[in-house]
Amino acid sequence: MQSYHTKQRLQMSYKHLSLEERHYIELSMKNEKKLTEIAAELERSQSTISREVRRNRGQRGYRHKQANRMA
């Protein structure tokens, strides 16, 4: 019998952001869209988008090609 935590891990499905999604994030941010709007349009959680932007924002802002190379 599996424990509750084991079942939870089996149900989670992790999917990396694609280059196209990262490009969409960059363009949307340049058009001053909120992260919650971007997340809804990509059907991703707001925390996923927030983490992506926080991890990959440089001096010139979020750049999708650089973010994709770092992934």
Secondary structure, DSSP 8 states (H G I E B T S, - for coil): ---HHHHHHHH-------HHHHHHHHHHHHTT--HHHHHHHHT--HHHHHHHHHHHEETTEE-HHHHHHH-
